[in-house]
Amino acid sequence: MTEPTELPKDPEAAPEASARPDRNRRRLLQGGLGAAPFLTLLSRPVLANTQCFAPSGFISMPTSQHGPGIACAGRTPGYWKQEQHFSSWPMPYFPTKVPGHGGHEATKFVSIFSPSPYAPKTTLLDVLSMDGGPPDDVARHIVATLLNVAAGLAPVLTVPEVMGIWREYILSGGGGSGYFEPTAGVRWYHAEIVDYLVSTMPL
């Protein structure tokens, strides 16, 4: 009886084929070139929710990238106005008055942001609780941004820069007509200012 004829085998092809799965697995686990696209695809959506930019970088972000942004973990006005989070307020800002030795006054809005459209006794906490349109929408988000920056949660800005955004906005008209220029020739009115400030507070 004639034995079935086998096709000739390439002595080098078989080891290569059998070794390929193991080699690819090793490259993935060791973080080699084969693993890089896989890790990048996984990480981008996560980072996209926490990246924030300085005002000038935020302008060009939708159409081009000038390097990666900086991770932000800012909190919203709704977070900072809740009593259970008062202990998280960074010094030297205080939500309420604490009487007696070692106590303090609640921080007034006008002591940080000037000029102010509010009564002199209006506190930062009062402004966080406002729910109106301009200038209240800008004011409550600017207060939250101040606290985020002071707490190290929005490192793309400094406290003087936050104060400057408000000052330019209110001096240029406040309300619906005021604006802030993140770069020469570009004007952000209240809606754009709020959009930018919100981008630094993903939590």
C-alpha positions as CSV (number, residue, x, y, z in Angstrom):
1,M,0.0,0.0,0.0
2,T,1.3,3.4,-1.0
3,E,2.0,5.8,1.8
4,P,0.3,9.3,1.4
5,T,2.6,11.8,-0.1
6,E,3.4,14.7,2.2
7,L,4.1,18.1,0.8
8,P,7.7,19.2,1.6
9,K,8.1,21.5,4.6
10,D,10.2,24.5,4.9
11,P,12.5,23.8,7.9
12,E,12.6,27.4,8.8
13,A,9.0,28.4,8.3
14,A,7.5,26.0,10.9
15,P,9.5,27.3,13.8
16,E,8.7,30.9,12.8
17,A,5.0,30.2,12.7
18,S,4.9,28.3,16.0
19,A,7.0,30.9,17.8
20,R,5.1,33.9,16.6
21,P,2.2,33.8,19.2
22,D,4.7,33.5,22.0
23,R,6.9,36.2,20.7
24,N,4.0,38.6,20.2
25,R,2.8,37.8,23.8
26,R,6.2,38.6,25.2
27,R,6.4,41.9,23.3
28,L,3.0,43.0,24.6
29,L,3.9,42.1,28.2
30,Q,7.3,43.7,28.0
31,G,6.0,47.0,26.6
32,G,7.7,46.6,23.3
33,L,6.8,48.2,20.0
34,G,3.9,45.8,19.5
35,A,2.3,47.0,22.8
36,A,2.5,50.7,22.2
37,P,-0.5,51.2,19.9
38,F,-2.6,49.0,22.2
39,L,-1.8,51.0,25.3
40,T,-2.2,54.3,23.5
41,L,-5.7,53.5,22.4
42,L,-6.7,52.4,25.8
43,S,-5.3,55.5,27.6
44,R,-6.5,58.3,25.3
45,P,-10.2,58.2,26.3
46,V,-9.3,58.2,30.0
47,L,-6.9,61.1,29.7
48,A,-9.2,63.1,27.5
49,N,-11.6,63.5,30.5
50,T,-9.0,65.0,32.7
51,Q,-6.7,67.1,30.4
52,C,-6.9,70.8,30.6
53,F,-5.1,73.7,29.0
54,A,-4.1,77.3,29.6
55,P,-6.5,79.7,27.9
56,S,-4.3,80.2,24.9
57,G,-4.0,76.4,24.5
58,F,-7.7,75.9,24.9
59,I,-8.4,78.1,21.8
60,S,-6.5,75.8,19.4
61,M,-7.3,72.5,21.1
62,P,-10.2,71.4,18.9
63,T,-8.2,71.8,15.7
64,S,-4.6,71.1,16.6
65,Q,-2.6,69.8,19.5
66,H,0.4,71.6,21.0
67,G,1.5,68.7,23.1
68,P,-0.4,67.0,25.9
69,G,-2.5,69.0,28.3
70,I,-2.1,68.9,32.1
71,A,-4.2,66.7,34.2
72,C,-6.8,68.6,36.1
73,A,-9.1,67.4,38.9
74,G,-11.0,70.6,39.6
75,R,-14.4,70.6,41.4
76,T,-17.6,72.4,40.3
77,P,-19.3,75.2,42.1
78,G,-21.9,72.7,43.2
79,Y,-19.1,70.7,45.0
80,W,-17.6,73.7,46.8
81,K,-20.8,75.1,48.1
82,Q,-21.8,71.9,49.9
83,E,-21.3,71.9,53.7
84,Q,-19.6,68.5,53.8
85,H,-16.8,69.9,51.6
86,F,-16.2,73.1,53.6
87,S,-13.2,71.4,55.3
88,S,-11.6,71.0,51.8
89,W,-11.5,74.7,51.1
90,P,-7.8,75.7,50.7
91,M,-6.4,78.5,52.9
92,P,-6.6,81.4,53.0
93,Y,-10.2,81.1,51.8
94,F,-13.1,80.3,54.2
95,P,-16.7,79.6,53.4
96,T,-18.2,80.7,56.7
97,K,-17.4,82.7,59.8
98,V,-15.9,80.9,62.8
99,P,-16.0,83.1,65.9
100,G,-13.7,83.1,68.9
101,H,-10.0,82.7,69.4
102,G,-8.4,81.3,66.3
103,G,-11.6,81.9,64.3
104,H,-11.9,83.7,61.0
105,E,-14.4,85.6,58.8
106,A,-16.0,84.2,55.7
107,T,-14.0,85.3,52.7
108,K,-15.7,88.2,50.9
109,F,-15.9,88.1,47.1
110,V,-14.7,91.7,46.8
111,S,-11.6,91.0,48.8
112,I,-10.4,88.7,45.9
113,F,-12.3,89.9,42.8
114,S,-12.5,93.5,42.1
115,P,-14.4,95.4,40.9
116,S,-17.4,93.6,42.3
117,P,-21.1,94.0,41.2
118,Y,-22.2,92.6,44.5
119,A,-22.8,94.0,48.0
120,P,-19.6,94.3,50.1
121,K,-20.8,91.6,52.5
122,T,-21.2,89.0,49.7
123,T,-19.0,86.0,50.4
124,L,-17.5,83.5,48.1
125,L,-20.0,81.0,49.3
126,D,-22.8,83.4,48.5
127,V,-21.6,83.7,45.0
128,L,-21.2,79.9,44.6
129,S,-24.9,79.6,45.5
130,M,-26.1,82.0,42.8
131,D,-27.9,80.5,39.9
132,G,-28.5,83.4,37.5
133,G,-27.0,84.3,34.1
134,P,-24.3,86.8,33.5
135,P,-22.4,88.0,35.5
136,D,-23.5,85.4,38.1
137,D,-22.6,82.4,35.9
138,V,-19.1,83.7,35.4
139,A,-18.7,84.7,39.1
140,R,-19.7,81.3,40.6
141,H,-17.4,79.5,38.1
142,I,-14.5,81.9,38.8
143,V,-14.9,81.3,42.5
144,A,-14.8,77.5,42.0
145,T,-11.7,78.0,39.8
146,L,-10.0,80.1,42.4
147,L,-10.5,77.3,45.0
148,N,-9.4,74.6,42.5
149,V,-6.2,76.5,41.7
150,A,-5.4,77.2,45.3
151,A,-6.0,73.5,46.1
152,G,-3.6,72.4,43.3
153,L,-6.5,70.9,41.3
154,A,-6.1,73.1,38.2
155,P,-2.4,73.7,37.6
156,V,-2.9,75.4,34.2
157,L,-3.7,78.6,36.0
158,T,-2.5,80.7,38.9
159,V,-4.5,82.7,41.4
160,P,-3.4,86.0,39.8
161,E,-4.5,84.7,36.4
162,V,-7.9,83.7,37.7
163,M,-8.3,87.2,39.3
164,G,-7.2,88.7,36.0
165,I,-9.9,86.9,34.0
166,W,-12.6,88.3,36.2
167,R,-11.1,91.8,36.3
168,E,-10.9,92.0,32.5
169,Y,-14.4,90.6,32.1
170,I,-16.1,92.9,34.5
171,L,-14.1,96.1,33.4
172,S,-15.0,95.4,29.8
173,G,-18.7,95.6,30.5
174,G,-19.6,92.7,32.8
175,G,-23.0,91.1,32.3
176,G,-23.6,90.0,28.8
177,S,-21.2,92.5,27.2
178,G,-18.1,91.9,29.1
179,Y,-15.3,89.7,27.7
180,F,-11.9,88.3,28.4
181,E,-9.1,88.1,25.7
182,P,-7.2,84.8,26.1
183,T,-5.0,86.0,23.3
184,A,-4.8,89.1,21.1
185,G,-7.8,89.5,18.9
186,V,-9.9,86.7,20.5
187,R,-12.8,87.7,22.8
188,W,-14.5,85.3,25.1
189,Y,-17.9,86.5,26.4
190,H,-19.6,85.0,29.4
191,A,-20.6,81.7,27.7
192,E,-17.0,81.1,26.4
193,I,-15.5,82.0,29.7
194,V,-17.7,79.6,31.5
195,D,-17.0,76.8,29.0
196,Y,-13.3,77.3,29.5
197,L,-13.5,77.3,33.3
198,V,-15.7,74.2,33.3
199,S,-13.0,72.4,31.2
200,T,-10.7,72.7,34.2
201,M,-13.2,71.1,36.6
202,P,-14.0,67.5,35.4
203,L,-15.0,66.2,38.8
